[in-house]
Amino acid sequence: MEAGVQRHLGAIDTADQVHAGALTPATAQMGRLPDVFKVIRGPAAPSPAGVNDAAAAVAAGPTDAVAANKPPTERVRWGRVVLVALSGVVSHVFGRATVGVLVPAMADDLELSDTLIGALGSANMGAYFAGVVIVTFTAGRTEPFVLLRAGIVTSTVGLAVIGTASSAAAVVIGTALAGLGGGGIWLTAPVIASEGVPASRRGAALGTLTATMGAALIGVPIATTALRSLAADDALWRPIWLIQAGLSVVLLAALSVFVRARRTERVAAVGGFGALFRIHGWKRAVAAYMGFAYMTSSFANFLGRALEGDHDFSRTAATLVFSCMGAGSIVGALAFGRLSDRIGRPAPWPRSWP
């Protein structure tokens, strides 16, 4: 996850530096990260007479700021950032981490073997990879906000399928749909959340993106435990998925109402694996991300089951362990997001500015 965020951050920063004159296109191509994803804005509408000079001055603002050694003056719209960050909750918490929280109860109810539990993780990550490929080859023709909403809809359908599943096959299909939608969500959410955010603050903005998922990972096990206590049923799991599907619908409506994306915005994809090969240190990045994917698809799904079966944890205690993981995610996301702003990426603005 963090590797994907860093790729977005570096690519957006490179675009800013080229625009500001700090890098030439050739230098950017040789730099640490290529311009894989950037926002393309269409030509501005003709200005009324007498306004052209003012419009030209505004358009030249960023370059002038660099020449005058001034910091960016954009205001971060944190409400927008947090709202878009909640879409990451749908893809990575509702559609992925919840499997590990609920799989002990699901396995008891549907008689899932360890092989089938492993298949859930494989189906989710495999479909997620397919979603990434689809977004990569359609991003240049489709607005990122459209892709984001399509991802949320697909994941929501997957959550509803799991919540009504009566067989192992239905659960596998539901987790695959959730993973497929996750690819559309996670490749576009960082682009939308960081739009209009100064380059010096993008690490913090996207750290917030991941921290929001950590907060949700704290909340899901606690809410699950509370609902099971109210129902006096430690084996409760279907209503949790259906509640998450309902919350995803609410989020989709909120994004449609409160987050307005310009019609001219596009995510420009360089295309295919050629873009990957141009990233400095791409082999290490891919290896790190593959390690993360392996952990997610294997270890996390078996954690609750192993705690109950091998270490005599109660179901409540095994469920709440995931809240501890969520707390760690918040600390790590915010800390490494700030470090990314300070030392992790080429800075388009002078280091003296915070």
C-alpha positions in Angstrom: 0.0 0.0 0.0 2.7 2.5 1.1 4.7 1.6 -2.0 1.7 2.5 -4.2 1.2 5.8 -2.3 4.9 6.7 -2.7 4.7 6.1 -6.5 1.8 8.5 -6.7 3.5 11.1 -4.6 6.8 11.0 -6.6 5.0 11.1 -9.9 2.9 14.1 -8.9 6.0 15.9 -7.6 7.9 15.3 -10.8 5.1 16.9 -12.8 5.2 19.9 -10.5 8.9 20.3 -11.0 8.7 20.1 -14.7 6.0 22.7 -14.8 8.0 25.0 -12.5 11.1 24.6 -14.6 13.0 22.9 -11.9 13.3 19.8 -14.1 13.4 19.4 -17.8 11.3 16.5 -19.3 14.5 14.6 -20.0 15.8 15.0 -16.5 12.4 14.0 -15.1 12.5 10.9 -17.2 15.9 10.0 -15.7 14.8 10.8 -12.1 13.6 8.6 -9.4 10.0 8.3 -10.5 8.5 8.9 -13.9 5.4 10.9 -14.5 3.1 7.9 -14.5 0.1 9.6 -13.1 -0.7 13.2 -13.3 -3.7 15.4 -13.7 -4.2 16.8 -17.2 -6.3 20.0 -17.3 -8.1 21.0 -20.5 -7.7 24.4 -22.1 -9.2 27.2 -20.2 -12.3 28.9 -21.4 -11.9 32.2 -23.3 -11.7 35.1 -20.8 -13.7 38.3 -21.1 -11.9 41.3 -22.5 -9.7 43.0 -19.9 -9.3 39.8 -17.8 -6.7 38.1 -20.0 -3.8 39.8 -18.2 -5.1 38.8 -14.8 -5.6 35.2 -15.9 -2.1 35.1 -17.3 -0.7 36.4 -14.0 -2.5 33.7 -12.1 -1.3 31.0 -14.5 2.2 32.1 -14.1 1.9 32.1 -10.3 3.7 28.8 -9.4 6.8 29.7 -11.6 7.0 33.1 -10.1 6.8 31.7 -6.6 9.7 29.4 -7.3 11.8 32.3 -8.7 11.0 34.5 -5.7 11.8 31.7 -3.3 8.3 31.8 -1.8 6.3 28.9 -0.4 3.1 27.7 -2.0 0.0 29.4 -0.8 -2.6 26.8 -1.5 -4.9 25.8 1.4 -5.3 22.1 2.0 -9.0 21.1 2.0 -8.8 18.5 4.7 -12.5 17.8 4.5 -12.1 16.7 0.9 -9.0 14.7 1.8 -10.8 12.8 4.7 -13.9 12.2 2.6 -11.9 10.7 -0.3 -9.8 8.8 2.3 -12.9 7.0 3.4 -13.1 5.3 0.0 -9.8 3.6 1.1 -11.8 2.2 4.0 -14.1 0.5 1.6 -11.3 -1.1 -0.4 -8.8 -2.0 2.3 -10.8 -2.4 5.5 -14.3 -3.4 4.5 -13.2 -5.4 1.4 -10.0 -6.9 2.8 -9.2 -6.6 6.5 -12.7 -7.6 7.6 -12.2 -11.1 6.2 -9.5 -11.7 8.9 -11.8 -10.3 11.6 -14.8 -12.4 10.7 -13.3 -15.5 9.2 -13.3 -17.6 12.4 -17.1 -17.3 12.6 -17.5 -17.7 8.8 -15.4 -20.9 8.9 -17.5 -22.4 11.7 -20.8 -21.5 9.9 -19.8 -22.5 6.3 -17.3 -25.2 7.3 -14.5 -23.5 5.5 -11.2 -25.4 5.4 -7.8 -23.7 5.7 -7.4 -24.1 2.0 -10.6 -22.2 1.3 -9.6 -19.5 3.8 -6.4 -19.1 1.9 -8.3 -19.0 -1.4 -10.3 -16.0 -0.1 -7.1 -14.0 0.2 -5.9 -15.1 -3.2 -9.2 -14.3 -4.8 -9.1 -10.8 -3.3 -5.5 -10.0 -4.2 -5.8 -11.5 -7.7 -8.9 -9.5 -8.5 -7.3 -6.4 -7.0 -4.4 -6.9 -9.5 -6.9 -7.3 -12.3 -8.5 -4.0 -11.2 -5.1 -2.3 -11.2 -4.5 -3.4 -14.8 -7.9 -2.3 -15.9 -7.4 1.2 -14.4 -3.9 1.5 -15.9 -5.2 1.0 -19.4 -8.4 3.1 -19.1 -7.2 5.9 -16.9 -6.1 8.1 -19.8 -9.6 8.1 -21.2 -11.7 8.3 -18.0 -12.0 10.8 -15.2 -10.4 9.5 -12.0 -13.6 10.3 -10.1 -15.6 8.1 -12.4 -13.1 5.2 -11.8 -13.3 5.8 -8.0 -17.1 5.6 -8.0 -17.1 2.5 -10.2 -14.6 0.9 -7.7 -16.9 1.7 -4.8 -19.9 0.3 -6.5 -18.1 -2.9 -7.4 -16.8 -3.3 -3.9 -20.2 -2.6 -2.4 -21.7 -5.4 -4.5 -19.0 -7.7 -3.3 -19.8 -6.9 0.3 -23.5 -7.5 -0.2 -22.7 -10.9 -1.9 -20.6 -12.0 1.1 -23.3 -10.7 3.6 -25.9 -12.9 1.9 -23.6 -15.9 1.1 -24.7 -19.4 2.0 -21.8 -21.2 0.4 -18.0 -21.0 0.2 -18.3 -20.3 -3.6 -20.4 -17.2 -2.9 -17.9 -15.9 -0.3 -15.0 -16.3 -2.8 -17.0 -14.5 -5.5 -17.8 -11.7 -3.1 -14.2 -11.2 -1.9 -13.1 -11.2 -5.5 -15.5 -8.4 -6.4 -14.4 -6.5 -3.3 -10.8 -6.8 -4.5 -11.6 -5.8 -8.1 -13.3 -2.6 -6.9 -10.4 -2.0 -4.6 -8.1 -1.6 -7.6 -10.3 1.2 -9.0 -10.4 2.9 -5.6 -6.8 2.8 -4.5 -5.2 4.0 -7.8 -7.5 7.0 -8.0 -8.1 8.1 -4.4 -4.6 9.4 -3.9 -4.8 11.5 -7.1 -8.2 13.0 -6.1 -7.2 13.5 -2.4 -4.0 15.3 -3.3 -5.4 17.6 -6.0 -4.8 21.2 -5.0 -2.5 20.1 -2.1 0.9 21.8 -2.1 3.7 19.4 -3.0 5.3 20.0 0.5 2.1 18.7 2.2 1.2 15.7 0.0 2.9 13.2 2.2 0.8 14.4 5.1 -2.3 14.3 3.0 -1.8 10.8 1.8 -0.6 9.8 5.3 -4.1 10.9 6.4 -5.5 8.6 3.7 -3.8 5.6 5.2 -4.5 6.7 8.8 -8.2 6.9 8.1 -8.0 3.2 7.2 -6.2 2.5 10.4 -9.0 4.3 12.3 -11.6 2.1 10.6 -9.6 -1.0 11.4 -9.8 0.0 15.0 -13.6 0.6 14.7 -14.6 -2.5 12.8 -13.5 -5.1 15.5 -15.0 -2.9 18.3 -18.3 -2.6 16.4 -18.3 -6.3 15.7 -17.8 -7.1 19.3 -20.6 -4.7 20.4 -23.1 -6.1 17.9 -22.3 -9.7 18.9 -22.9 -8.7 22.6 -26.2 -7.1 21.7 -27.3 -10.2 19.8 -25.8 -12.5 22.4 -24.2 -14.4 19.5 -20.4 -14.7 19.1 -20.9 -16.4 15.7 -22.6 -13.3 14.1 -21.0 -12.3 10.8 -23.4 -11.7 8.0 -25.0 -8.5 9.4 -21.5 -7.0 9.7 -20.9 -7.3 5.9 -24.3 -5.9 5.1 -23.8 -2.9 7.4 -20.5 -2.2 5.7 -22.3 -2.4 2.3 -24.8 0.1 3.5 -22.1 2.5 4.8 -20.4 2.2 1.4 -23.6 3.3 -0.3 -23.8 6.3 2.1 -20.1 7.2 1.2 -20.8 7.0 -2.5 -23.7 9.4 -2.1 -21.6 11.8 0.0 -18.7 11.8 -2.5 -21.2 12.5 -5.3 -22.6 15.5 -3.4 -19.6 17.1 -1.7 -16.6 16.2 -3.9 -16.7 18.0 -7.2 -14.1 17.0 -9.8 -13.5 19.1 -12.9 -14.7 17.4 -16.1 -11.3 18.0 -17.7 -9.3 16.0 -15.2 -7.8 12.8 -16.3 -5.2 10.4 -14.9 -2.6 10.2 -17.7 -1.1 6.7 -17.8 2.2 6.3 -19.6 1.0 2.8 -20.3 1.8 -0.8 -19.5 4.9 -2.2 -17.8 7.2 0.3 -19.6 6.2 2.9 -17.0 7.2 0.5 -14.2 10.6 -0.2 -15.7 11.4 3.5 -15.8 11.0 3.8 -12.0 14.4 4.0 -10.2 14.7 0.9 -8.0 11.5 -0.7 -9.4 12.6 -4.2 -8.5 12.9 -3.4 -4.8 9.5 -1.6 -4.9 7.8 -4.6 -6.6 9.5 -7.0 -4.2 8.3 -4.9 -1.2 4.7 -4.7 -2.5 4.7 -8.4 -3.3 5.7 -9.1 0.3 2.9 -6.9 1.6 0.4 -8.7 -0.7 1.6 -12.1 0.5 1.2 -11.0 4.1 -2.3 -9.6 3.5 -3.5 -12.7 1.6 -2.1 -15.2 4.0 -1.1 -14.1 7.5 -3.9 -11.7 8.1 -6.7 -14.1 7.1 -5.4 -16.8 9.5 -4.5 -14.5 12.4 -7.9 -14.7 14.3 -8.3 -18.4 13.6 -4.8 -19.1 14.9 -5.3 -17.0 18.0 -8.4 -18.9 18.9 -7.2 -22.4 17.9 -3.6 -22.3 18.9 -3.4 -19.7 21.7 -6.8 -20.2 23.5 -7.9 -16.6 22.8 -11.6 -16.0 23.2 -13.4 -14.8 20.1 -13.8 -11.4 21.5 -10.1 -11.1 22.3 -9.0 -12.4 18.9 -11.3 -9.9 17.2 -10.0 -7.0 19.2 -6.4 -7.8 18.3 -7.1 -6.3 14.9 -7.8 -3.0 16.6 -4.3 -3.0 17.9 -3.1 -3.4 14.3 -5.3 -0.4 13.3 -3.7 1.7 16.0 -0.2 0.9 14.7 -1.4 1.8 11.2 -2.4 5.3 12.3 0.9 6.0 13.9 2.9 4.6 11.0 0.9 6.4 8.3 1.1 9.8 9.9 4.8 9.5 10.8 5.9 8.2 7.4 3.7 10.6 5.6 5.5 13.5 7.2 8.9 11.9 6.7 8.0 11.6 3.0 7.4 15.3 2.8 10.8 16.1 4.5 13.3 13.4 3.3 11.5 10.9 1.1 10.9 12.7 -2.2 12.6 15.4 -4.3 11.3 18.7 -3.0 10.1 21.2 -5.6 10.2 24.0 -2.9 13.1 25.1 -0.8 13.8 22.9 2.2 13.6 26.0 4.5 9.8 26.0 4.1 7.9 23.6 6.4 
